[in-house]
């Protein structure tokens, strides 16, 4: 089994911007987006900006075409396949992680 390297949050955004095709990311504090369930306790320690980045990294990895200026500034739309989040097919870890991140974003009243 290969181990994915853990990256600090700022490095993930920089690395993702350079990939022609999306790859799963691993965050130092919360784990890998597509193969580990992120704990609510760990997510609650993160800022709203970091939660936004983690959640949208999952969508980016799965071909989401960002429509907002913030999304486009942080993620490339090169090779994206859809701007409909509901059409994105997430695996069980990704789906659980998006739900957990969204829950914490609501708890923190993130915008």
C-alpha positions as protocol buffer text, in pm:
chain_id: "A"
residue {
  index: 1
  type: UNK
  ca { x: 0 y: 0 z: 0 }
}
residue {
  index: 2
  type: UNK
  ca { x: 147 y: 335 z: -96 }
}
residue {
  index: 3
  type: UNK
  ca { x: 138 y: 621 z: 150 }
}
residue {
  index: 4
  type: UNK
  ca { x: 32 y: 964 z: 29 }
}
residue {
  index: 5
  type: UNK
  ca { x: 239 y: 1249 z: 166 }
}
residue {
  index: 6
  type: UNK
  ca { x: 73 y: 1485 z: 409 }
}
residue {
  index: 7
  type: UNK
  ca { x: 89 y: 1848 z: 307 }
}
residue {
  index: 8
  type: UNK
  ca { x: 26 y: 2168 z: 497 }
}
residue {
  index: 9
  type: UNK
  ca { x: -288 y: 2346 z: 374 }
}
residue {
  index: 10
  type: UNK
  ca { x: -108 y: 2623 z: 188 }
}
residue {
  index: 11
  type: UNK
  ca { x: 103 y: 2371 z: -5 }
}
residue {
  index: 12
  type: UNK
  ca { x: -203 y: 2178 z: -122 }
}
residue {
  index: 13
  type: UNK
  ca { x: -351 y: 2480 z: -299 }
}
residue {
  index: 14
  type: UNK
  ca { x: -18 y: 2556 z: -466 }
}
residue {
  index: 15
  type: UNK
  ca { x: 30 y: 2196 z: -579 }
}
residue {
  index: 16
  type: UNK
  ca { x: -326 y: 2156 z: -705 }
}
residue {
  index: 17
  type: UNK
  ca { x: -295 y: 2464 z: -922 }
}
residue {
  index: 18
  type: UNK
  ca { x: -1 y: 2303 z: -1102 }
}
residue {
  index: 19
  type: UNK
  ca { x: -165 y: 1969 z: -1187 }
}
residue {
  index: 20
  type: UNK
  ca { x: -307 y: 1919 z: -1534 }
}
residue {
  index: 21
  type: UNK
  ca { x: -533 y: 1649 z: -1401 }
}
residue {
  index: 22
  type: UNK
  ca { x: -678 y: 1635 z: -1052 }
}
residue {
  index: 23
  type: UNK
  ca { x: -527 y: 1410 z: -787 }
}
residue {
  index: 24
  type: UNK
  ca { x: -638 y: 1331 z: -433 }
}
residue {
  index: 25
  type: UNK
  ca { x: -490 y: 1561 z: -172 }
}
residue {
  index: 26
  type: UNK
  ca { x: -383 y: 1485 z: 183 }
}
residue {
  index: 27
  type: UNK
  ca { x: -403 y: 1754 z: 449 }
}
residue {
  index: 28
  type: UNK
  ca { x: -169 y: 1739 z: 747 }
}
residue {
  index: 29
  type: UNK
  ca { x: -438 y: 1801 z: 1010 }
}
residue {
  index: 30
  type: UNK
  ca { x: -733 y: 1608 z: 866 }
}
residue {
  index: 31
  type: UNK
  ca { x: -617 y: 1333 z: 628 }
}
residue {
  index: 32
  type: UNK
  ca { x: -663 y: 1240 z: 264 }
}
residue {
  index: 33
  type: UNK
  ca { x: -972 y: 1361 z: 81 }
}
residue {
  index: 34
  type: UNK
  ca { x: -1060 y: 1037 z: -96 }
}
residue {
  index: 35
  type: UNK
  ca { x: -945 y: 761 z: 138 }
}
residue {
  index: 36
  type: UNK
  ca { x: -986 y: 875 z: 500 }
}
residue {
  index: 37
  type: UNK
  ca { x: -1285 y: 996 z: 697 }
}
residue {
  index: 38
  type: UNK
  ca { x: -1215 y: 1340 z: 843 }
}
residue {
  index: 39
  type: UNK
  ca { x: -1311 y: 1374 z: 1209 }
}
residue {
  index: 40
  type: UNK
  ca { x: -1542 y: 1649 z: 1324 }
}
residue {
  index: 41
  type: UNK
  ca { x: -1308 y: 1722 z: 1615 }
}
residue {
  index: 42
  type: UNK
  ca { x: -1016 y: 1789 z: 1381 }
}
residue {
  index: 43
  type: UNK
  ca { x: -1230 y: 1986 z: 1137 }
}
residue {
  index: 44
  type: UNK
  ca { x: -1356 y: 2209 z: 1421 }
}
residue {
  index: 45
  type: UNK
  ca { x: -999 y: 2329 z: 1483 }
}
residue {
  index: 46
  type: UNK
  ca { x: -974 y: 2475 z: 1131 }
}
residue {
  index: 47
  type: UNK
  ca { x: -1054 y: 2823 z: 1006 }
}
residue {
  index: 48
  type: UNK
  ca { x: -1344 y: 2891 z: 771 }
}
residue {
  index: 49
  type: UNK
  ca { x: -1097 y: 2956 z: 488 }
}
residue {
  index: 50
  type: UNK
  ca { x: -924 y: 2624 z: 543 }
}
residue {
  index: 51
  type: UNK
  ca { x: -1257 y: 2440 z: 560 }
}
residue {
  index: 52
  type: UNK
  ca { x: -1358 y: 2605 z: 232 }
}
residue {
  index: 53
  type: UNK
  ca { x: -1032 y: 2495 z: 71 }
}
residue {
  index: 54
  type: UNK
  ca { x: -1065 y: 2136 z: 195 }
}
residue {
  index: 55
  type: UNK
  ca { x: -1427 y: 2105 z: 78 }
}
residue {
  index: 56
  type: UNK
  ca { x: -1361 y: 2257 z: -261 }
}
residue {
  index: 57
  type: UNK
  ca { x: -1048 y: 2046 z: -307 }
}
residue {
  index: 58
  type: UNK
  ca { x: -1277 y: 1743 z: -308 }
}
residue {
  index: 59
  type: UNK
  ca { x: -1492 y: 1896 z: -580 }
}
residue {
  index: 60
  type: UNK
  ca { x: -1184 y: 2004 z: -778 }
}
residue {
  index: 61
  type: UNK
  ca { x: -1041 y: 1652 z: -763 }
}
residue {
  index: 62
  type: UNK
  ca { x: -1362 y: 1524 z: -919 }
}
residue {
  index: 63
  type: UNK
  ca { x: -1383 y: 1763 z: -1215 }
}
residue {
  index: 64
  type: UNK
  ca { x: -1590 y: 2051 z: -1080 }
}
residue {
  index: 65
  type: UNK
  ca { x: -1584 y: 2370 z: -1290 }
}
residue {
  index: 66
  type: UNK
  ca { x: -1574 y: 2664 z: -1050 }
}
residue {
  index: 67
  type: UNK
  ca { x: -1802 y: 2956 z: -1132 }
}
residue {
  index: 68
  type: UNK
  ca { x: -1709 y: 3197 z: -854 }
}
residue {
  index: 69
  type: UNK
  ca { x: -1410 y: 3429 z: -868 }
}
residue {
  index: 70
  type: UNK
  ca { x: -1278 y: 3277 z: -546 }
}
residue {
  index: 71
  type: UNK
  ca { x: -1305 y: 2923 z: -682 }
}
residue {
  index: 72
  type: UNK
  ca { x: -1140 y: 3015 z: -1008 }
}
residue {
  index: 73
  type: UNK
  ca { x: -862 y: 3202 z: -826 }
}
residue {
  index: 74
  type: UNK
  ca { x: -784 y: 2899 z: -609 }
}
residue {
  index: 75
  type: UNK
  ca { x: -845 y: 2609 z: -848 }
}
residue {
  index: 76
  type: UNK
  ca { x: -790 y: 2557 z: -1218 }
}
residue {
  index: 77
  type: UNK
  ca { x: -1087 y: 2486 z: -1442 }
}
residue {
  index: 78
  type: UNK
  ca { x: -856 y: 2317 z: -1694 }
}
residue {
  index: 79
  type: UNK
  ca { x: -1001 y: 1973 z: -1764 }
}
residue {
  index: 80
  type: UNK
  ca { x: -1309 y: 2028 z: -1550 }
}
residue {
  index: 81
  type: UNK
  ca { x: -1623 y: 1842 z: -1653 }
}
residue {
  index: 82
  type: UNK
  ca { x: -1928 y: 2001 z: -1485 }
}
residue {
  index: 83
  type: UNK
  ca { x: -2039 y: 2307 z: -1289 }
}
residue {
  index: 84
  type: UNK
  ca { x: -2324 y: 2110 z: -1129 }
}
residue {
  index: 85
  type: UNK
  ca { x: -2206 y: 1991 z: -785 }
}
residue {
  index: 86
  type: UNK
  ca { x: -2496 y: 1745 z: -768 }
}
residue {
  index: 87
  type: UNK
  ca { x: -2362 y: 1571 z: -1081 }
}
residue {
  index: 88
  type: UNK
  ca { x: -2019 y: 1508 z: -925 }
}
residue {
  index: 89
  type: UNK
  ca { x: -1974 y: 1142 z: -835 }
}
residue {
  index: 90
  type: UNK
  ca { x: -1804 y: 1119 z: -495 }
}
residue {
  index: 91
  type: UNK
  ca { x: -1684 y: 801 z: -329 }
}
residue {
  index: 92
  type: UNK
  ca { x: -1806 y: 723 z: 24 }
}
residue {
  index: 93
  type: UNK
  ca { x: -1509 y: 898 z: 193 }
}
residue {
  index: 94
  type: UNK
  ca { x: -1545 y: 1209 z: -21 }
}
residue {
  index: 95
  type: UNK
  ca { x: -1921 y: 1225 z: 39 }
}
residue {
  index: 96
  type: UNK
  ca { x: -1875 y: 1184 z: 417 }
}
residue {
  index: 97
  type: UNK
  ca { x: -1597 y: 1444 z: 421 }
}
residue {
  index: 98
  type: UNK
  ca { x: -1802 y: 1702 z: 229 }
}
residue {
  index: 99
  type: UNK
  ca { x: -2091 y: 1646 z: 471 }
}
residue {
  index: 100
  type: UNK
  ca { x: -1864 y: 1677 z: 776 }
}
residue {
  index: 101
  type: UNK
  ca { x: -1690 y: 1990 z: 646 }
}
residue {
  index: 102
  type: UNK
  ca { x: -2026 y: 2149 z: 557 }
}
residue {
  index: 103
  type: UNK
  ca { x: -2156 y: 2070 z: 906 }
}
residue {
  index: 104
  type: UNK
  ca { x: -1858 y: 2242 z: 1069 }
}
residue {
  index: 105
  type: UNK
  ca { x: -1886 y: 2538 z: 830 }
}
residue {
  index: 106
  type: UNK
  ca { x: -2249 y: 2580 z: 941 }
}
residue {
  index: 107
  type: UNK
  ca { x: -2154 y: 2550 z: 1310 }
}
residue {
  index: 108
  type: UNK
  ca { x: -1894 y: 2823 z: 1264 }
}
residue {
  index: 109
  type: UNK
  ca { x: -2128 y: 3035 z: 1051 }
}
residue {
  index: 110
  type: UNK
  ca { x: -1871 y: 3043 z: 770 }
}
residue {
  index: 111
  type: UNK
  ca { x: -1961 y: 3239 z: 459 }
}
